[in-house]
Each structure stands twice: as structure tokens, then as C-alpha cells.
Amino acid sequence: MFKGVAIGQYYPGDSFFHRLEPRIKIGLVTIYVISLFLLDSFWGYLIMTVFTLTVIIASRLPFKLMLRGLKPLYFILAFTLLLHIFFTKGGTVLFQWKKISIESAGIISGLMMAWRLILLVMTSSLLTLTTSPIALTDAIEGLLSPLKPIGVPAHELAMMMTIALRFIPTLLEEAEKIMKAQMARGADFESGNLIQRAKSMIPLLVPLFISSFRRADDLALAMEARCYRGGKGRTRMKVHKVTGKDWLTLGGFVGTMAVLVWLGI
């Protein structure tokens, strides 16, 4: 159920996107997300999809891993689609029963929103799959460093965000193990309606929380054993520098997205 979640994992490689400066990658993903919310046409989403697939192929990432990473999103996608189908009105009436009606605008709106969510998850996965945890922490800290004079703990925030991302696949893997252990004892997570299946997940929460606290404690002990004392006075084995290639990539992408939004594609 939870196997193959892409967000939070790192897939080593030597592709162009792997080699991009991490701060530039965060900037590219941010611009991509903003552009995705500004675009609202089929052709605009199609162009963004082609671009995303091109980056996945160029980064030599397993496409099956990207698709499996969408599995936890299935319920949200179905809920979003149904919400738009029954509550968004407009266009041709396709089905009418008493006060309930399904219209073409609702179906189109639901499909577009589901499409947008898929692209958002795949792009977020791209960032974590092509950026090591250390590089991601340094990048977030670098972006937050201008706020240090006003008391913002840039390094601590960056470390917290990175650990949270890395814990996603770990916790889902732990949930998978707990589910299998309880199924071996006769628990049933598959049968029944949606509400019954949701209730059957409640017994997972207590052992999952206990496991989370145990892993967090182990991580804290490991960091303390390595004399971790925060970002003050910390040196880096690899210093990331923004090159002309990075600026050119960022500028070209910003220009392309600006043209797409301006044309209203």
C-alpha cells in the first residue's frame, strides 16, 4: 500500500538536474508550482506534463517509482474529482436525478484539479529524488539566511524541514509493517465501506506514534553522539556555488513560464 513513495527519498545520479545547484532547484520548483496555479487550460497543463516527463527521463529516474509514489494520493484524487463533479455547475447537464445533477463543467474542473495535484506531487518528488538530504538542508538554510538578522533560526528550520521530508517514507514503511503484522493476527483493512475501512486504520495510530517517537529519540541520540550543536560554527564538506549554467537554467525557465502565463495557454 505504501511501498515506493517517492517524496522524501533520494535517488543518486549524475544527470543535469542532479548537478543543478540545490537553491536553484528549489527556485525552479517554486516557479513551476506558481505557474501551475496560474495556468488553467488543457494545453497549459499538457505542456507542463510534457516538461515534467522530460525532466524525469533526463534525470534517469525510475518511472515506476514516480507512479507508485502517487498511490497515497488516490483517495484525495477521487475525493477531489467527486467534489467537483457534484458541486461545480455549468455547461451541459449530463445526468439529472431530482436535485442531484452532473454537468460537464464539474467533470472538467475535477479532472483539471486532479491533474494539477498529480503534477504537484511528481514535481515535489523530483526535488527530493535528485537532491541529497545534506544538500537540501544547506539550500534551505541558504535561502533563509537573509532572515537571520531578525532572529529567524535558519539552520534549525532547514534541518527540521529536511528531517520531516526524510521521515515520510520511513513512517509509511513502518505503517506497512504494522499493517502486515496486524493482518497476520486477523485484522481486515480491505473489506467494508469507506467509513469502516477508515475506522479499521485507527489501531495503526498508537503503534505508529510509539514507533515515531522511538525513531526520533534514536535520531536525536545519533546526532548528539556525532557532536551536533546546530549551525553555528559548522563547516561544510562540499560548498555549493551557483554557476553561470545554473543562472541560465533559472532565467530560461522563468522566461518560458512567463510566456506561457502571458499567452494564457
Contacts in CASP RR format, 6 or more apart in sequence:
PFRMAT RR
TARGET T0000
AUTHOR 0000-0000-0000
METHOD contacts of the structure
MODEL  1
MFKGVAIGQYYPGDSFFHRLEPRIKIGLVTIYVISLFLLDSFWGYLIMTV
FTLTVIIASRLPFKLMLRGLKPLYFILAFTLLLHIFFTKGGTVLFQWKKI
SIESAGIISGLMMAWRLILLVMTSSLLTLTTSPIALTDAIEGLLSPLKPI
GVPAHELAMMMTIALRFIPTLLEEAEKIMKAQMARGADFESGNLIQRAKS
MIPLLVPLFISSFRRADDLALAMEARCYRGGKGRTRMKVHKVTGKDWLTL
GGFVGTMAVLVWLGI
1 71 0 8 1.000
1 176 0 8 1.000
1 179 0 8 1.000
2 71 0 8 1.000
2 72 0 8 1.000
2 172 0 8 1.000
2 173 0 8 1.000
2 175 0 8 1.000
2 176 0 8 1.000
3 68 0 8 1.000
3 173 0 8 1.000
3 176 0 8 1.000
4 65 0 8 1.000
4 68 0 8 1.000
4 69 0 8 1.000
4 71 0 8 1.000
4 169 0 8 1.000
5 68 0 8 1.000
5 69 0 8 1.000
5 71 0 8 1.000
5 72 0 8 1.000
5 168 0 8 1.000
5 169 0 8 1.000
5 172 0 8 1.000
6 65 0 8 1.000
6 66 0 8 1.000
6 68 0 8 1.000
6 69 0 8 1.000
6 122 0 8 1.000
6 125 0 8 1.000
6 128 0 8 1.000
6 129 0 8 1.000
7 69 0 8 1.000
7 121 0 8 1.000
7 124 0 8 1.000
7 125 0 8 1.000
7 128 0 8 1.000
7 165 0 8 1.000
7 168 0 8 1.000
7 169 0 8 1.000
8 125 0 8 1.000
8 128 0 8 1.000
8 129 0 8 1.000
8 165 0 8 1.000
8 166 0 8 1.000
8 168 0 8 1.000
8 169 0 8 1.000
9 125 0 8 1.000
9 128 0 8 1.000
9 129 0 8 1.000
9 169 0 8 1.000
10 128 0 8 1.000
10 129 0 8 1.000
10 130 0 8 1.000
10 131 0 8 1.000
10 132 0 8 1.000
10 133 0 8 1.000
11 61 0 8 1.000
11 62 0 8 1.000
11 65 0 8 1.000
11 129 0 8 1.000
11 130 0 8 1.000
12 18 0 8 1.000
12 132 0 8 1.000
13 59 0 8 1.000
13 60 0 8 1.000
13 130 0 8 1.000
15 58 0 8 1.000
15 59 0 8 1.000
15 60 0 8 1.000
15 130 0 8 1.000
16 58 0 8 1.000
16 59 0 8 1.000
17 25 0 8 1.000
17 55 0 8 1.000
17 58 0 8 1.000
17 59 0 8 1.000
17 126 0 8 1.000
17 130 0 8 1.000
18 59 0 8 1.000
18 130 0 8 1.000
18 131 0 8 1.000
20 28 0 8 1.000
20 130 0 8 1.000
20 246 0 8 1.000
20 249 0 8 1.000
21 139 0 8 1.000
21 240 0 8 1.000
21 241 0 8 1.000
21 242 0 8 1.000
21 243 0 8 1.000
21 246 0 8 1.000
22 131 0 8 1.000
22 135 0 8 1.000
22 136 0 8 1.000
22 138 0 8 1.000
22 139 0 8 1.000
22 240 0 8 1.000
23 139 0 8 1.000
23 142 0 8 1.000
23 143 0 8 1.000
23 240 0 8 1.000
23 242 0 8 1.000
24 242 0 8 1.000
24 246 0 8 1.000
24 247 0 8 1.000
24 249 0 8 1.000
24 250 0 8 1.000
25 127 0 8 1.000
25 130 0 8 1.000
25 131 0 8 1.000
25 139 0 8 1.000
26 127 0 8 1.000
26 139 0 8 1.000
26 140 0 8 1.000
26 143 0 8 1.000
27 250 0 8 1.000
28 249 0 8 1.000
28 250 0 8 1.000
28 253 0 8 1.000
29 123 0 8 1.000
29 124 0 8 1.000
29 126 0 8 1.000
29 127 0 8 1.000
31 253 0 8 1.000
31 254 0 8 1.000
31 257 0 8 1.000
32 48 0 8 1.000
32 123 0 8 1.000
32 253 0 8 1.000
32 257 0 8 1.000
33 120 0 8 1.000
33 123 0 8 1.000
34 257 0 8 1.000
35 48 0 8 1.000
35 257 0 8 1.000
35 260 0 8 1.000
35 261 0 8 1.000
36 45 0 8 1.000
36 48 0 8 1.000
36 116 0 8 1.000
36 119 0 8 1.000
36 120 0 8 1.000
37 116 0 8 1.000
38 261 0 8 1.000
39 45 0 8 1.000
39 48 0 8 1.000
39 260 0 8 1.000
39 261 0 8 1.000
39 264 0 8 1.000
39 265 0 8 1.000
40 112 0 8 1.000
41 264 0 8 1.000
41 265 0 8 1.000
42 112 0 8 1.000
43 265 0 8 1.000
44 260 0 8 1.000
44 264 0 8 1.000
44 265 0 8 1.000
45 112 0 8 1.000
45 115 0 8 1.000
45 116 0 8 1.000
45 119 0 8 1.000
47 260 0 8 1.000
47 265 0 8 1.000
48 119 0 8 1.000
49 115 0 8 1.000
49 119 0 8 1.000
52 119 0 8 1.000
52 122 0 8 1.000
52 123 0 8 1.000
52 126 0 8 1.000
55 126 0 8 1.000
56 63 0 8 1.000
56 66 0 8 1.000
56 122 0 8 1.000
56 126 0 8 1.000
57 63 0 8 1.000
59 126 0 8 1.000
59 129 0 8 1.000
59 130 0 8 1.000
61 126 0 8 1.000
61 129 0 8 1.000
61 130 0 8 1.000
65 129 0 8 1.000
66 122 0 8 1.000
66 125 0 8 1.000
69 121 0 8 1.000
69 125 0 8 1.000
70 118 0 8 1.000
70 121 0 8 1.000
70 122 0 8 1.000
72 172 0 8 1.000
73 117 0 8 1.000
73 118 0 8 1.000
73 121 0 8 1.000
76 117 0 8 1.000
77 114 0 8 1.000
77 117 0 8 1.000
77 118 0 8 1.000
80 110 0 8 1.000
80 113 0 8 1.000
80 114 0 8 1.000
80 117 0 8 1.000
81 110 0 8 1.000
81 111 0 8 1.000
81 113 0 8 1.000
81 114 0 8 1.000
83 110 0 8 1.000
84 106 0 8 1.000
84 107 0 8 1.000
84 109 0 8 1.000
84 110 0 8 1.000
84 113 0 8 1.000
85 102 0 8 1.000
85 106 0 8 1.000
85 107 0 8 1.000
85 110 0 8 1.000
86 100 0 8 1.000
86 102 0 8 1.000
87 106 0 8 1.000
88 103 0 8 1.000
88 105 0 8 1.000
88 106 0 8 1.000
88 109 0 8 1.000
88 110 0 8 1.000
89 101 0 8 1.000
89 103 0 8 1.000
89 105 0 8 1.000
89 106 0 8 1.000
90 103 0 8 1.000
90 104 0 8 1.000
90 105 0 8 1.000
90 106 0 8 1.000
91 103 0 8 1.000
91 104 0 8 1.000
91 105 0 8 1.000
92 103 0 8 1.000
92 104 0 8 1.000
93 101 0 8 1.000
93 102 0 8 1.000
93 103 0 8 1.000
94 102 0 8 1.000
94 103 0 8 1.000
94 104 0 8 1.000
94 107 0 8 1.000
95 101 0 8 1.000
95 102 0 8 1.000
96 102 0 8 1.000
127 136 0 8 1.000
128 136 0 8 1.000
128 165 0 8 1.000
131 139 0 8 1.000
133 162 0 8 1.000
133 165 0 8 1.000
133 166 0 8 1.000
134 238 0 8 1.000
135 238 0 8 1.000
135 240 0 8 1.000
136 162 0 8 1.000
136 165 0 8 1.000
137 158 0 8 1.000
137 159 0 8 1.000
137 161 0 8 1.000
137 162 0 8 1.000
138 158 0 8 1.000
138 236 0 8 1.000
138 240 0 8 1.000
139 158 0 8 1.000
139 240 0 8 1.000
140 154 0 8 1.000
140 157 0 8 1.000
140 158 0 8 1.000
140 161 0 8 1.000
140 162 0 8 1.000
141 154 0 8 1.000
141 155 0 8 1.000
141 157 0 8 1.000
141 158 0 8 1.000
141 159 0 8 1.000
141 231 0 8 1.000
142 154 0 8 1.000
142 158 0 8 1.000
144 152 0 8 1.000
144 154 0 8 1.000
144 157 0 8 1.000
144 158 0 8 1.000
145 154 0 8 1.000
147 154 0 8 1.000
148 154 0 8 1.000
155 230 0 8 1.000
155 231 0 8 1.000
155 232 0 8 1.000
155 234 0 8 1.000
156 230 0 8 1.000
156 231 0 8 1.000
159 230 0 8 1.000
163 219 0 8 1.000
167 212 0 8 1.000
167 215 0 8 1.000
170 215 0 8 1.000
171 208 0 8 1.000
171 211 0 8 1.000
171 212 0 8 1.000
174 208 0 8 1.000
174 211 0 8 1.000
174 212 0 8 1.000
174 215 0 8 1.000
175 204 0 8 1.000
175 208 0 8 1.000
178 204 0 8 1.000
178 207 0 8 1.000
178 208 0 8 1.000
178 211 0 8 1.000
179 187 0 8 1.000
179 189 0 8 1.000
179 204 0 8 1.000
182 189 0 8 1.000
182 203 0 8 1.000
182 204 0 8 1.000
183 189 0 8 1.000
187 200 0 8 1.000
187 203 0 8 1.000
188 200 0 8 1.000
189 197 0 8 1.000
189 200 0 8 1.000
189 201 0 8 1.000
190 197 0 8 1.000
191 197 0 8 1.000
END
